[in-house]
């Protein structure tokens, strides 16, 4: 295709690339001979790519009107663009997001030759030709708990079925990621934040994991998880325990003790008291503890062992504290939310190769969740949370949704690592449970004979000694914690005032007194502005009220009020009530916690 359409293509291309520069590469090498924009029988334009029809040859507009569902959702995903008929007939809500995956750059080029991009809002419409870039967008932007609509054009369903399936899998993957992440935050998020604060007197004087970065370069590592397939591998691990760095999770300590195995590292991430998992174990005397800064302080207190602390990306307390006191900034671990994923990341930043997984079933192998131990009681889960995933030895196996999230994390981890370090060996030697794409499946004995060839103990001892010598003096936390407490006290008072104002506004609205309502809303608006000012640069507090913000976002809108204006006011009042009740609840938790913490640090 040549000629008069070229100026429009160039104009649209430059506008699109300014907004979404990742598309430049796809549009730089277009074979115009493969694109034909031809008249349909209806008189409208239709499209051929490589002599194959992308739209109806009779009436592409009518085809789109019949095929695109009319119901608007919060997120619309289009697989295929063509000349744009499908997306033009897509009825989206004003605040909806739209994502387009066009695996055929020729279609995108044809689209830019026909369409007027005046409607294009890069904040609400994202276009991708590359699946990895599409995945990055979902990772950054996929909202939690929203209904998503996915549309695949007939042309792309026929000629790009694999890409369409991969895009669909990404939608499902990140929708579940967000749902499980939100559920986890609602159940333990506040506990993690509070535990981070309670442990501060100890974590501030604990050496950072940063000192061990790259310290075990080229040494093999085994991540020992607590899945039901673990027992079959412990006899082999026992024979090679001095030739491989053993990263154990707390739930396997007693199983390792039974086999006489002394782990080199113990990774523990619980923000609650789980000391019973390791209390009395005789095989941990020389074990190095690796703990996140949100770990329950009693774990820090119970053991004289060398201990190193690290930060995790999702901990808002960590983020805020590091901003206020830069000396608290430590290496951020890429965590999937489980102790084994933390252990895997720790092994990687230390430079270990290979990294071998055992006991990482991530599935209900034999109907069980954990390896057999008196301390590992299977947790309960609801039937709707079950999933079927590819199994280690082929076929399918049952798992639960949070385990599937961990599978996703491992697969993403492997993908990212192999982009930067294609030679790094990632091995799944579990011999049971779920298949993890990106990890080579290999029996532990085979991996041991190939990779576990030298004694690791001396290298480890030197690395630990060197890292401990790099420990810094504990930073002064009193100024930032005192400021935090002062803000919390102000927020407590302000939240009570706001809730009273919400009630007063609701009362005069129900009495149909518009002038009185206007005054109440002005007062409430001023209170909200003051609240925003108090929360400025206080990201840690937003973590404590996050559950309330989730609840407000899910609020079922009131429909029984007298008019659209009144309905909107009623909605806003209900949202504010939830928000300020959440703030009150957070303040009730935080005031005594911060008071005790300041007293301890002052002493």
SVG drawing of the C-alpha trace seen along z (x, -y; Angstrom):
<svg xmlns="http://www.w3.org/2000/svg" viewBox="-37 -28 74 69">
<polyline fill="none" stroke="black" stroke-width="0.4" points="0.0,0.0 1.6,-3.3 0.7,-6.9 -1.8,-9.3 -2.3,-7.6 1.3,-7.9 1.1,-11.5 -1.8,-10.4 0.1,-7.4 3.2,-9.4 1.1,-12.0 -0.7,-9.4 2.5,-7.4 4.3,-10.3 1.4,-11.2 1.0,-7.6 4.8,-7.1 5.0,-10.3 2.3,-8.8 3.5,-5.2 7.1,-5.1 7.3,-1.3 5.4,-1.0 8.2,-2.7 10.1,0.5 7.0,2.3 6.2,-0.5 9.7,-1.0 9.8,1.9 6.4,2.2 6.1,4.1 3.5,2.0 3.1,4.5 1.3,6.9 -1.4,4.3 -4.4,3.7 -7.2,1.3 -10.0,2.1 -13.7,1.1 -16.2,3.5 -19.5,4.1 -21.2,1.7 -18.9,-1.1 -16.9,-1.2 -13.2,-0.3 -12.1,3.2 -8.6,4.7 -6.5,7.5 -3.3,8.6 -1.2,11.0 -4.2,11.6 -6.4,12.6 -9.5,10.6 -9.2,9.0 -12.8,7.7 -16.0,8.6 -15.8,8.1 -19.4,7.0 -19.9,4.6 -17.1,4.4 -19.1,1.8 -22.1,4.1 -19.8,7.0 -18.3,5.0 -21.7,3.8 -23.0,7.4 -19.9,8.9 -18.8,6.4 -20.8,6.9 -22.7,3.8 -22.2,4.0 -19.5,1.6 -17.0,2.8 -14.1,1.2 -11.4,2.9 -11.7,3.8 -9.1,5.9 -9.0,6.2 -7.0,8.8 -6.6,7.4 -7.1,3.9 -7.5,4.1 -8.9,0.9 -10.4,0.0 -14.1,0.9 -14.2,3.1 -12.7,0.6 -14.8,-2.2 -17.9,-0.2 -16.8,0.7 -19.0,-1.0 -16.8,-1.8 -17.6,-3.7 -16.0,-7.1 -13.4,-5.9 -12.8,-2.5 -9.3,-1.3 -8.8,0.2 -5.9,2.4 -5.2,3.4 -2.8,6.3 -2.1,6.3 0.4,9.1 0.3,8.2 2.1,4.8 0.8,4.6 -2.7,4.2 -1.6,1.4 0.0,-0.4 -3.3,0.0 -5.2,-1.3 -3.0,-4.5 -3.6,-5.0 -7.4,-5.1 -8.2,-6.4 -8.3,-9.9 -6.5,-9.7 -8.4,-12.6 -10.2,-10.2 -7.0,-8.6 -6.3,-9.1 -3.0,-7.4 -4.1,-7.5 -7.1,-5.3 -6.1,-3.3 -2.8,-1.4 -1.7,0.4 0.9,3.2 2.5,5.4 4.8,7.2 3.5,9.7 6.2,9.0 5.3,5.3 1.7,6.2 2.5,8.2 4.5,5.3 1.4,3.1 -0.8,5.7 1.8,6.0 1.8,2.2 -1.8,1.3 -4.2,4.3 -6.8,3.2 -8.1,5.6 -11.6,7.0 -13.0,5.5 -15.0,7.1 -12.9,7.4 -14.2,7.9 -12.0,9.6 -12.7,9.5 -10.8,11.3 -11.4,10.5 -12.3,13.5 -9.1,12.8 -6.9,13.0 -8.7,16.0 -8.0,17.9 -4.4,16.6 -3.0,15.8 -4.6,18.4 -1.5,18.9 -1.0,15.2 -4.7,14.7 -4.5,17.5 -1.4,16.1 -3.0,12.7 -6.1,14.3 -3.8,16.1 -2.2,12.8 -5.6,11.2 -6.6,14.2 -3.1,14.3 -3.0,10.7 -6.7,10.5 -6.0,13.4 -2.7,11.8 -4.6,8.7 -7.5,10.6 -5.2,12.8 -2.9,9.9 -5.8,7.8 -7.2,10.7 -3.8,11.3 -3.4,7.6 -6.9,7.4 -6.1,10.4 -2.5,9.8 -1.5,6.3 -2.1,4.4 -0.4,7.2 2.7,6.9 2.9,3.1 2.4,3.2 5.0,6.0 7.5,3.8 7.1,1.1 7.3,3.4 10.5,5.0 12.2,1.7 14.3,1.6 15.9,4.9 16.0,4.6 17.7,1.2 20.7,2.8 20.7,6.0 23.2,6.3 21.6,5.9 21.5,8.7 23.3,6.2 26.6,7.5 26.0,10.9 25.2,9.7 27.4,11.7 29.2,13.4 28.4,17.0 29.0,16.6 28.9,19.9 28.0,22.0 25.0,24.3 21.9,23.7 18.9,25.8 15.7,24.2 14.0,26.6 10.2,26.0 7.6,27.8 5.6,29.5 4.4,33.2 7.1,34.4 10.0,33.3 10.7,36.6 11.8,38.4 14.7,36.0 16.0,35.6 18.2,38.8 20.1,37.4 20.4,33.9 21.8,35.5 24.7,37.0 25.5,33.7 24.8,31.2 28.3,29.9 28.5,29.4 25.5,27.2 24.1,24.2 20.8,25.2 18.2,22.5 15.4,23.9 12.0,22.5 10.9,22.8 8.4,25.5 11.1,28.0 13.4,27.5 12.1,30.6 12.2,32.8 15.8,31.8 16.6,32.5 15.2,36.0 17.7,36.6 20.6,35.0 20.7,32.1 21.9,28.7 20.7,25.9 23.1,23.1 20.3,20.5 16.9,20.3 14.4,18.0 11.4,17.0 8.8,14.3 5.9,14.6 4.7,11.3 3.1,13.4 4.5,15.7 5.5,18.9 8.4,19.8 6.9,23.2 8.1,24.2 11.7,24.2 11.8,24.1 13.9,26.9 15.4,27.9 19.0,29.1 20.1,28.6 20.1,24.8 23.0,23.9 25.2,22.7 22.4,21.6 22.3,18.1 18.9,16.4 17.6,14.3 14.6,12.3 12.5,9.5 12.1,6.3 8.4,7.2 9.3,10.5 7.8,11.0 10.3,9.5 10.3,12.7 12.1,14.5 14.8,11.8 15.0,12.2 15.1,16.0 18.3,16.9 21.9,15.8 22.7,16.9 24.1,14.5 21.1,12.7 20.7,10.5 17.6,8.4 16.2,7.3 13.3,5.2 10.4,6.3 8.8,4.3 5.2,4.4 5.8,3.2 4.6,-0.4 6.2,-0.8 9.5,0.1 9.1,-2.4 8.2,-5.2 10.8,-4.5 13.6,-4.3 12.5,-7.7 12.6,-9.2 15.7,-7.5 17.9,-6.6 20.2,-4.5 17.3,-2.0 17.4,-1.4 18.3,2.2 18.3,4.4 14.7,5.0 13.9,8.6 11.6,9.6 9.1,11.7 6.1,13.7 4.5,13.7 5.8,17.0 8.8,17.9 10.2,20.1 10.1,17.3 12.0,15.1 14.6,17.8 14.9,18.1 15.5,14.4 18.1,14.5 20.0,17.3 20.0,15.4 21.3,12.1 24.1,14.0 25.1,15.3 24.2,18.9 24.2,21.2 22.4,23.5 19.3,22.7 17.5,26.0 14.0,26.4 12.9,29.4 9.6,29.8 8.1,27.0 5.0,28.9 2.7,25.8 -0.1,28.3 -2.2,30.8 0.1,33.8 -1.8,36.8 -4.4,34.3 -1.8,32.9 -0.4,29.4 2.7,29.9 5.3,32.5 4.3,34.6 5.4,33.1 3.6,32.6 3.9,28.8 2.7,28.6 -1.1,28.8 -2.8,28.4 -4.7,25.1 -8.3,25.0 -9.4,23.6 -12.7,23.2 -13.6,25.3 -14.0,22.2 -10.3,21.5 -9.1,24.7 -7.5,24.6 -6.1,27.2 -2.5,26.6 0.0,28.5 1.7,31.3 5.3,32.1 5.1,35.4 2.5,34.2 -1.3,34.0 -3.0,31.8 -3.0,31.5 -5.1,29.7 -3.8,26.6 -5.2,23.5 -5.3,19.9 -2.5,18.6 -0.2,21.5 -1.0,20.7 0.2,17.2 3.5,18.6 3.8,20.6 3.3,17.4 6.0,15.7 8.5,18.5 7.8,18.5 8.2,14.7 11.4,15.0 12.9,17.5 11.9,15.3 13.5,12.2 16.7,14.0 17.2,15.8 17.0,12.5 19.9,11.1 21.7,14.4 20.8,17.0 23.5,19.3 22.1,19.5 20.8,22.9 17.3,23.0 16.2,26.6 13.0,28.0 13.9,31.3 10.7,31.6 9.6,34.6 6.0,34.0 3.3,31.3 3.1,28.6 5.2,28.0 7.1,24.6 7.9,23.3 11.4,21.9 12.9,24.4 14.6,27.5 13.1,30.7 15.8,32.9 16.1,35.5 18.0,34.1 20.6,36.9 21.4,36.1 21.7,32.4 23.9,33.2 26.3,35.4 26.6,32.7 26.8,29.5 27.4,30.3 31.2,30.9 33.0,28.7 32.7,28.0 30.8,24.7 31.4,24.2 34.6,22.2 33.3,19.7 30.1,19.3 31.9,18.6 34.1,16.0 31.1,14.3 29.2,14.1 32.1,12.8 32.8,10.1 29.1,9.1 28.9,8.8 31.9,6.5 30.1,4.1 27.2,3.6 26.5,-0.1 25.6,-1.9 21.8,-1.9 20.2,-5.1 18.1,-7.5 14.4,-6.8 12.9,-9.1 12.4,-12.2 10.4,-10.4 8.4,-8.3 7.5,-11.3 6.3,-13.1 4.3,-10.1 2.6,-9.9 1.8,-13.6 0.2,-13.2 -1.8,-10.1 -3.1,-12.1 -4.3,-14.9 -5.9,-12.4 -7.7,-10.8 -9.3,-14.1 -10.0,-15.0 -11.6,-11.7 -14.1,-12.1 -15.0,-15.6 -15.4,-14.3 -17.7,-11.5 -19.9,-14.0 -20.0,-16.2 -21.0,-13.3 -23.9,-12.5 -25.0,-16.2 -24.8,-16.4 -26.8,-13.2 -29.4,-14.5 -30.1,-17.8 -30.0,-16.0 -32.8,-13.7 -34.7,-16.8 -34.3,-18.3 -32.6,-21.5 -30.3,-22.4 -28.8,-25.5 -28.0,-23.8 -26.6,-20.8 -24.3,-23.2 -22.8,-24.6 -22.3,-21.1 -20.6,-20.0 -18.3,-23.0 -17.3,-22.2 -16.7,-18.6 -14.6,-19.6 -12.4,-21.7 -12.0,-18.8 -11.0,-16.5 -8.4,-19.0 -6.9,-19.1 -6.9,-15.3 -5.0,-15.2 -2.4,-17.6 -1.9,-15.5 -1.4,-12.4 1.1,-14.1 4.4,-12.2 2.8,-9.6 2.5,-6.6 2.8,-4.3 -0.6,-5.5 -2.2,-4.7 -1.2,-1.1 -3.1,-0.9 -6.3,-2.3 -5.9,-0.3 -8.6,2.2 -11.1,-0.7 -10.1,-2.2 -10.7,1.2 -14.1,1.3 -15.0,-2.2 -14.0,-1.3 -16.3,1.6 -19.2,-0.3 -22.5,0.6 -24.0,-2.7 -27.2,-4.0 -30.1,-4.2 -33.0,-5.2 -32.3,-9.0 -34.3,-11.7 -32.0,-12.8 -28.7,-12.2 -27.1,-15.0 -28.5,-13.6 -27.4,-10.1 -23.8,-11.3 -23.8,-13.2 -25.1,-10.1 -22.4,-8.0 -19.6,-10.4 -20.9,-10.6 -20.9,-6.8 -17.4,-6.6 -16.1,-9.3 -17.7,-7.4 -15.9,-4.2 -12.6,-6.1 -12.8,-8.0 -14.0,-4.9 -10.9,-3.1 -8.7,-6.0 -10.2,-5.8 -9.5,-2.1 -5.9,-2.6 -5.3,-5.3 -6.6,-3.1 -4.0,-0.5 -1.2,-3.0 -1.3,-5.3 -0.3,-2.8 2.1,-1.0 4.0,-4.2 3.9,-5.4 5.5,-2.1 8.0,-2.2 9.1,-5.7 9.4,-4.9 11.6,-1.9 13.9,-3.7 14.2,-6.7 15.3,-4.3"/>
</svg>
